[in-house]
Each structure stands twice: as structure tokens, then as C-alpha cells.
């Protein structure tokens, strides 16, 4: 709660420096007094109020993040991160057979936790890999649907990473390393529900007319995470069985925006209650691996995973199960062109290792972005997302004036004759055309669109996709 002197000072400044008092969600910035809060908007726990908040600029500019699925499910590392649910609830045959062949009768899912050792976990090493990937933020699973927390949660006695398993605050260590070693934003995934928690099942059996689980588990956990670890992304999940009234989501988000230590920079997704996906939140996820291929009216995120079958690590995965670098760069280009961010998932091992296949993909993305990041970071969607002449071309832009706009054509295919034909851009006489990473102006001709003569491909260091930069594009 703001003190009386602060409000008096704000009122005095408004009278002296501002012709009218801001209303609604306007922002008052007082540059002469650094101790005055920049944002005096108070959000109420209604979607109309919460949805009026402007998206913090850093998130739109970041474009690419790393998702990290890590938990007790990393021990069996078979099937998917839904192992417990698929084995005990759905009783799918492949999971039942796996347990019969490899574990004694009476073995429980909780017994896996003692083997979640993380003995090779070095958060500084992780931070270096993430920095090298070119990502601008990370999102770690603080707790998945199994209920096991990667921090010493007060509400998860004997089912957290300090009490059982590695006996370490895995979340806190990574938070420290990310902030100490990188300039990445630190974010957290959190599942609202837990498959087999008795309190949740009690509320569910009562058709969610009771809130024992929410009041004793979910909301206290969220406050713990924010107040102790300062995440700048809250990636909510597990909302789909109950409404946001049950989860008291709006009340939590109002506190997050108004009073929390990350109130000015935090972003939240759209998974806060049954029916809320694609309707409420700073950015929309719609569904896992959502990539519409067309421009969206609201900021969105393509959360996807390098392993096409699972978010958690799988010991029996084959090379063909992983997306190639070409596929990853294509996904990035298409996502950013259509106004989204790409959240690219990896699954560490139970030992705390980022497997070489994941490391190779992350460093490969970083190598591509080092040359071509100008066409990704801080860009905006252009008038056109792709091209009618050339397949596999996706556009981004900088600037807004029609005669000063810089447009980037991210081409996924190198033309066989070395001449790239584009239908969408219109150039003027003093426009320039370059290839990022090449440095010299390219020859071009305006004829039924434009034709661009590319340099010798053998002399180009960029791989997987190439970026044509065009200045003074007029449409």
C-alpha cells in the first residue's frame, strides 16, 4: 500500500507538470524524481482491467526463449513427462509393460524420486549454454502436474528437491546462475493442478465448490515463487478442469501487476482457467506447438519441443525424433513473422545433464542468430508474412514509415540459379539490398516484383536459412 506522502507528492507533481490527471491505464512518468513509481495504475481482479495492461516491451522484443522440462519424470525418462498419469490413471499398456519389465511389484512413482539425483547439475554450465543459444529468456518447470517442486516449497513436504532426490534448491541455483552469468530473463512454469493430490481430488469430487487445494497449495506456491525468486515470466498450466473463479487467478494476477516485486516487467500467459486460453493474459499460447502460419491480432507464443514426441527427456529417443536445425530455424522464422515468440523446449536428464543433441541444437540456433539476429530481435510483422513467388520466404520489418521501412526476407531455400525472385517488396531507386553476413550490396532489378542476384553460396557462412535485408521498402 502506498504511503500518504507518496500520493501527496504525486498529486503535487500532477498539478505542476501535467495539464490533466491521467485516467484509465495511462502511465505517468516523472523523470525528475527517480524514487517516484512510474506506474500508478491499479488493476482490479477483473479481466477487463487485467487485459488492459500493456505488454512489457522486453517480451515482444525477445522473440526466442528456452523451455526446460525437468522433474521426477526425468528418472523413468520413458514415454513422456505424463508418465505417472499414463501409468497409474490411464493404465496405458506401454507404461504398464515398462514397469513390469524393469521394476519390482509394489514400486511406486514416489520411489523414482530418490533416483532424481542431479549429481552432474551445474547451473553455471546451463547458463552458458542458454546464453550461447541466442535466447533472451528461459522458463523452467518449477512444478509439473506430478506436484514435485524444484524448490523447497513449504506446501510440498517430502515431495520437493531439497527433501528428497538431489537435496538441492535446483530452481534457486539456476535463478542465481542465470542472473549472474547472463542477460536472460528468468521465468517459471507452474502447474495449477496436480493429478493425484488428495486436496485437489476432494475439490474435484465436490465439482470445485470447495477450494481446499487452491488455498492450501496452489496460491501459496505462486506467492512463494514470486516473492523468493522474482520470475519475469509466469507460465501457468493445468487449468483446464476448473474455472478461474476456482483458481482465484484474477486475484493473484492483480497482486502480481500491482504489488509484486516484478510488477512492472512480469508477463503471464493465458492458462488461468477453463475457457480462458486465447482470451486473457499478456500473451496467448492457444495450444502446445501452436504455429498458425498467419498474422495474429494478439501477442502469442509458440511453445514447442525439440523432441517431437515428448517435453521431458526420453532415453529411447531416436535421432529422427528430434527436429533438425533447418526445421528449428524455419519454425523460428515463421513464428516471428506472424507476431509470435518461440519457446523451444529441452528435457535434461535425471543427472542434471543437457544431452549433447539438445546442446548442439541450442548452440546451432545461437550461431544462426549471431549472423541473422537483426531480422529476429525487436522486429515487427510486415504487411506480408510470406511470398507468392518464392516458397519458404518469411518477412519481418523495422521502422514504420512507408519510405524508410527496412524489410527482412528470411529465405529457407537457396535458389538453384542464384537469383531470388520476390513478389511482395517494392523498392525505390536508392534502396539497398544486402545479405546478412555477406556485407556487400547485392544487385537487384525491379521486374514483376524484384529479382536479387545472390553471391556464391560457397562463400556464405550462414546455414539453414538466409536473410535478405532491403531498405526503403515502399509497401
C-alpha positions in Angstrom: 0.0 0.0 0.0 1.4 3.4 -0.9 2.0 5.8 1.9 0.3 9.2 2.2 3.3 11.3 1.4 3.8 9.5 -1.9 0.3 10.2 -3.0 0.6 13.9 -1.9 3.8 14.2 -3.9 2.3 12.6 -7.0 -0.7 15.0 -6.8 1.6 18.0 -6.4 3.6 16.9 -9.4 0.4 16.4 -11.5 -0.7 19.9 -10.7 2.6 21.5 -11.6 3.8 19.3 -14.5 0.8 17.7 -16.1 -2.2 19.6 -17.6 -4.7 16.9 -16.7 -4.8 13.9 -14.4 -4.2 10.6 -16.1 -7.2 8.3 -16.3 -7.8 4.7 -17.1 -4.4 3.0 -17.8 -2.3 5.9 -18.7 1.2 6.0 -17.4 2.7 8.9 -15.5 6.5 9.2 -15.8 8.2 11.7 -13.5 11.8 11.9 -14.8 12.9 14.4 -12.1 12.3 12.0 -9.2 13.7 8.5 -9.6 12.0 7.3 -6.4 8.5 8.0 -7.7 6.8 4.9 -9.0 6.5 5.1 -12.8 3.2 3.3 -13.0 0.4 4.4 -10.7 -2.3 2.3 -12.4 -4.1 -0.1 -10.0 -5.5 -3.2 -11.6 -8.7 -4.8 -10.2 -9.3 -8.5 -10.3 -11.4 -8.4 -13.4 -10.4 -9.5 -16.9 -11.4 -6.1 -18.3 -8.9 -4.4 -16.0 -6.1 -7.0 -16.2 -6.4 -7.3 -20.0 -5.9 -3.5 -20.3 -2.3 -3.8 -19.1 0.3 -3.1 -21.8 2.6 -5.9 -22.6 6.1 -5.2 -21.2 8.3 -4.3 -24.1 11.1 -6.7 -23.4 8.9 -9.7 -24.1 7.9 -8.7 -27.6 11.5 -7.8 -28.4 12.9 -11.0 -27.1 11.4 -13.4 -29.7 13.0 -16.6 -28.5 13.1 -18.4 -25.2 14.1 -21.8 -23.8 11.6 -24.1 -22.1 13.0 -26.6 -19.6 11.0 -29.7 -18.5 12.7 -31.3 -15.6 11.3 -33.3 -12.7 10.8 -36.8 -11.3 9.5 -37.9 -14.7 13.1 -37.5 -15.8 14.0 -40.7 -13.9 12.0 -43.2 -15.9 12.5 -40.9 -18.9 10.2 -43.1 -20.9 7.1 -42.1 -22.9 6.6 -38.5 -21.8 6.5 -36.2 -18.8 3.0 -37.5 -18.2 4.5 -40.9 -17.2 2.7 -41.1 -13.8 -0.7 -40.3 -15.1 -0.4 -42.6 -18.1 0.8 -45.5 -15.9 -1.5 -45.2 -12.9 -4.6 -43.4 -14.1 -4.9 -44.3 -17.8 -3.0 -47.5 -17.4 -1.7 -47.4 -20.9 -0.1 -50.7 -21.9 3.3 -49.4 -22.9 3.8 -47.9 -19.5 2.4 -50.9 -17.6 4.7 -53.2 -19.6 7.7 -51.0 -19.0 7.1 -51.1 -15.2 6.6 -54.8 -15.1 9.8 -55.5 -17.1 12.0 -53.1 -15.2 10.8 -52.6 -11.6 9.6 -54.9 -8.8 6.0 -55.3 -7.7 4.8 -52.6 -5.4 7.2 -50.0 -6.9 5.5 -46.5 -6.7 6.1 -43.3 -8.6 7.4 -41.7 -5.4 10.2 -44.3 -5.4 11.6 -42.7 -8.5 12.3 -39.5 -6.6 15.4 -40.9 -4.8 17.0 -41.5 -8.2 16.4 -37.9 -9.2 20.0 -37.2 -8.2 21.1 -34.3 -10.4 24.7 -35.1 -9.5 26.1 -33.6 -12.7 23.9 -30.5 -12.5 26.0 -27.4 -12.9 23.7 -24.3 -13.3 26.6 -22.2 -14.5 27.1 -24.6 -17.4 23.4 -24.5 -18.2 23.5 -20.7 -18.1 26.4 -20.6 -20.6 24.6 -23.0 -23.0 21.5 -20.9 -22.8 23.4 -17.7 -23.4 25.1 -19.3 -26.4 21.7 -20.2 -27.9 20.7 -16.6 -28.6 17.6 -17.0 -26.4 16.5 -14.0 -24.4 14.6 -15.7 -21.7 14.1 -19.1 -20.1 11.1 -20.9 -18.5 11.9 -23.7 -16.0 9.2 -26.1 -14.8 9.1 -25.2 -11.1 6.4 -27.9 -10.7 4.7 -30.1 -13.2 1.4 -32.0 -12.8 3.1 -34.6 -10.6 3.3 -32.0 -7.8 7.1 -32.4 -7.2 8.7 -28.9 -6.7 12.2 -28.0 -7.7 12.4 -25.6 -4.8 11.9 -26.3 -1.0 8.2 -25.3 -1.1 6.5 -25.1 2.3 3.4 -26.8 0.8 5.3 -29.8 -0.7 6.7 -31.5 2.4 8.9 -34.6 1.4 8.0 -34.0 -2.3 10.5 -31.4 -3.3 14.1 -31.3 -4.5 15.5 -30.4 -1.1 13.7 -33.1 1.0 14.1 -36.0 -1.5 16.3 -36.6 -4.5 19.1 -34.1 -5.1 18.7 -32.3 -1.8 19.3 -29.0 -3.5 17.3 -26.0 -4.4 17.5 -26.6 -8.1 15.4 -23.7 -9.1 17.2 -21.2 -6.8 20.6 -22.3 -8.1 19.6 -21.8 -11.7 18.0 -18.4 -10.9 21.3 -17.3 -9.4 23.4 -18.5 -12.3 21.1 -17.0 -15.0 21.2 -13.6 -13.3 24.9 -13.8 -12.5 26.2 -15.2 -15.8 23.8 -14.0 -18.5 21.4 -11.2 -19.5 18.5 -13.6 -20.0 15.2 -13.1 -18.3 14.3 -15.8 -15.7 10.8 -17.3 -15.9 8.9 -20.2 -14.3 6.3 -22.7 -15.4 3.8 -23.7 -12.7 1.0 -26.3 -12.9 -2.1 -25.1 -11.1 -3.4 -28.7 -10.6 -1.8 -32.0 -9.5 -3.1 -35.3 -10.8 -3.3 -37.2 -7.5 -3.2 -34.7 -4.8 -5.9 -35.6 -2.3 -6.9 -32.0 -1.7 -7.4 -31.4 -5.4 -9.3 -34.6 -5.8 -11.5 -33.6 -2.9 -12.3 -30.3 -4.6 -12.9 -32.0 -7.9 -15.3 -34.5 -6.4 -17.2 -31.5 -5.0 -17.5 -30.0 -8.5 -15.0 -27.4 -7.4 -17.4 -25.8 -5.0 -14.7 -26.1 -2.3 -11.2 -24.6 -2.6 -9.0 -26.6 -0.2 -6.3 -27.3 -2.8 -6.2 -23.7 -4.1 -6.0 -22.1 -0.7 -3.6 -24.6 0.9 -1.4 -25.4 -2.1 -1.7 -23.5 -5.4 -1.9 -19.9 -4.3 0.7 -20.2 -1.5 3.1 -21.8 -4.0 2.7 -19.0 -6.5 3.4 -16.4 -3.9 6.5 -18.3 -2.7 7.8 -18.4 -6.3 7.3 -14.7 -6.9 8.5 -13.4 -3.6 11.6 -15.6 -3.4 12.7 -16.0 -7.0 11.4 -12.9 -8.9 10.4 -14.7 -12.1 9.6 -12.3 -15.0 7.5 -15.0 -16.8 4.7 -16.9 -15.1 3.9 -19.8 -17.4 0.7 -21.2 -16.0 -0.7 -24.6 -16.9 -3.0 -27.4 -15.7 -6.0 -25.0 -15.6 -8.5 -26.8 -17.8 -10.7 -28.7 -15.4 -11.9 -25.7 -13.3 -12.7 -22.1 -13.9 -10.5 -19.1 -13.0 -13.0 -18.4 -10.2 -12.0 -21.7 -8.5 -8.3 -20.9 -9.1 -8.7 -17.3 -7.9 -6.5 -16.5 -10.9 -7.6 -12.9 -11.3 -6.9 -12.0 -7.7 -3.4 -13.4 -8.0 -2.7 -11.6 -11.3 -4.0 -8.3 -9.8 -1.5 -8.7 -7.0 1.2 -9.6 -9.5 0.6 -6.5 -11.5 0.0 -4.1 -8.6 2.2 -5.1 -5.7 4.7 -7.9 -6.5 8.4 -7.3 -6.8 8.2 -7.9 -10.6 5.0 -6.0 -11.2 6.5 -3.7 -14.0 8.2 -6.5 -16.0 6.4 -9.7 -15.4 4.4 -11.4 -18.2 1.8 -14.1 -17.9 0.3 -16.5 -20.4 -3.4 -17.4 -21.0 -3.8 -20.6 -19.0 -5.6 -19.5 -15.9 -9.0 -21.3 -16.0 -11.3 -23.4 -18.1 -12.1 -21.4 -21.3 -9.5 -18.7 -20.8 -7.0 -19.9 -23.4 -6.7 -17.4 -26.2 -8.8 -14.8 -24.3 -6.9 -13.5 -21.3 -3.2 -12.9 -20.4 -0.3 -10.8 -21.6 0.3 -13.3 -24.4 -1.6 -16.3 -25.8 -0.3 -19.9 -26.1 -3.6 -21.3 -27.5 -2.2 -24.9 -27.5 1.1 -26.7 -27.4 3.1 -26.4 -30.7 0.7 -23.7 -31.9 2.1 -22.2 -35.2 -0.8 -20.8 -37.3 1.3 -19.5 -40.2 -0.8 -16.3 -40.4 -0.5 -13.0 -38.5 -2.3 -13.0 -35.2 -4.1 -9.9 -33.6 -2.7 -10.5 -30.1 0.8 -11.3 -28.9 1.3 -15.1 -28.9 3.9 -17.7 -28.2 4.8 -21.0 -30.0 5.8 -23.3 -27.2 7.2 -26.4 -28.9 9.8 -29.0 -28.2 12.9 -30.2 -30.0 11.9 -33.8 -29.3 8.8 -34.1 -31.4 7.2 -36.7 -29.0 8.0 -35.5 -25.5 8.8 -32.5 -23.4 10.8 -34.5 -20.9 14.0 -36.4 -21.6 13.5 -39.8 -23.3 16.3 -42.4 -23.0 14.9 -44.3 -26.0 14.5 -41.4 -28.4 15.9 -41.8 -31.9 17.7 -39.1 -33.9 14.8 -38.9 -36.2 12.6 -37.9 -33.3 14.4 -34.6 -32.9 13.8 -31.5 -35.1 16.7 -30.7 -37.4 18.4 -27.3 -37.4 16.6 -26.5 -40.7 13.3 -27.3 -39.1 14.0 -25.2 -36.0 15.1 -22.1 -38.0 12.1 -22.5 -40.2 9.8 -22.6 -37.1 11.5 -19.5 -35.7 11.2 -17.5 -38.9 7.5 -18.4 -39.4 6.7 -17.7 -35.7 8.3 -14.3 -35.6 6.9 -13.3 -39.0 3.4 -13.9 -37.7 3.9 -11.9 -34.5 4.8 -14.7 -32.1 7.7 -15.7 -29.8 9.3 -19.1 -30.0 9.7 -21.1 -26.7 12.0 -24.0 -27.6 11.9 -26.9 -25.1 14.6 -29.2 -23.9 14.5 -32.0 -21.3 17.6 -32.5 -19.1 18.4 -35.9 -17.7 17.8 -37.0 -14.1 21.6 -36.5 -13.6 21.3 -32.8 -14.5 22.8 -33.1 -18.0 21.7 -31.2 -21.1 22.2 -34.1 -23.6 24.5 -33.3 -26.5 21.7 -33.4 -29.0 20.0 -30.5 -27.2 23.2 -28.7 -26.7 24.0 -29.0 -30.4 20.6 -27.6 -31.4 20.8 -24.7 -28.9 24.3 -23.7 -30.0 23.4 -24.1 -33.6 20.5 -21.7 -33.1 22.9 -19.3 -31.5 25.3 -19.5 -34.4 22.5 -18.7 -36.8 21.2 -15.8 -34.7 24.7 -14.3 -34.4 24.6 -13.7 -38.1 20.9 -13.2 -38.7 19.5 -11.9 -35.4 19.0 -8.5 -36.8 16.0 -10.0 -38.7 14.6 -11.5 -35.5 15.1 -9.5 -32.3 12.9 -6.4 -31.8 11.3 -6.7 -35.3 7.7 -6.4 -36.2 5.5 -8.3 -38.6 5.4 -6.8 -42.1 2.4 -6.2 -44.4 3.1 -9.7 -45.8 4.2 -12.7 -43.9 5.3 -14.9 -46.8 5.8 -14.5 -50.6 3.8 -15.7 -53.6 6.8 -16.0 -55.9 9.3 -17.8 -53.7 8.3 -20.6 -51.4 9.8 -20.7 -47.9 10.2 -16.9 -47.5 9.1 -15.2 -44.3 9.2 -11.5 -43.7 9.9 -9.2 -40.7 10.5 -5.4 -40.6 11.9 -2.5 -38.7 10.5 1.0 -38.9 7.0 2.2 -39.7 7.3 4.9 -42.3 6.5 3.6 -45.7 9.6 5.0 -47.3 12.1 4.2 -44.5 11.0 0.7 -43.6 13.7 -2.0 -43.6 12.3 -5.4 -44.5 14.0 -8.7 -44.0 13.2 -11.7 -46.2 14.2 -14.9 -44.4 14.5 -17.5 -47.2 14.7 -21.1 -46.3 15.7 -22.3 -49.8 18.7 -21.1 -51.8 17.6 -20.7 -55.4 19.3 -23.1 -57.8 20.3 -20.4 -60.3 21.4 -17.9 -57.6 18.6 -15.5 -58.4 15.9 -14.9 -55.8 12.6 -13.7 -57.1 10.2 -11.9 -54.6 6.7 -10.6 -55.4 5.9 -8.7 -52.2 8.6 -5.9 -51.8 8.6 -2.7 -53.8 11.9 -0.9 -53.8 12.8 2.7 -54.9 15.9 3.8 -56.9 18.1 4.3 -53.8 17.0 1.2 -51.9 19.8 -1.1 -50.9 19.8 -4.9 -50.8 22.2 -6.9 -48.8 22.7 -10.4 -47.5 23.2 -10.6 -43.7 26.7 -12.0 -43.0 27.9 -11.0 -46.5 28.4 -7.3 -46.2 28.3 -6.2 -49.8 25.4 -4.7 -51.7 23.6 -7.1 -54.0 22.4 -6.4 -57.5 18.7 -6.2 -57.9 16.2 -5.5 -60.7 12.6 -4.4 -60.4 10.7 -6.6 -62.9 7.4 -8.4 -61.9 8.4 -7.9 -58.3 12.1 -7.9 -57.7 15.0 -10.2 -58.7 18.0 -10.4 -56.5 21.4 -11.8 -57.6 22.9 -13.7 -54.6 26.6 -14.2 -54.1 28.4 -17.5 -54.4 26.8 -19.8 -51.8 30.1 -21.5 -51.0 31.4 -18.2 -49.6 28.4 -17.7 -47.3 28.9 -18.7 -43.6 25.3 -18.7 -42.7 23.5 -22.1 -42.7 19.9 -23.4 -42.8 18.3 -20.1 -43.8 19.5 -16.8 -45.3 18.3 -13.2 -44.7 17.9 -10.6 -47.4 17.9 -7.1 -45.9 16.1 -4.4 -48.0 15.9 -0.7 -47.2 13.4 1.9 -48.2 10.7 -0.7 -49.0 7.5 1.1 -50.0 4.8 -1.4 -49.2 
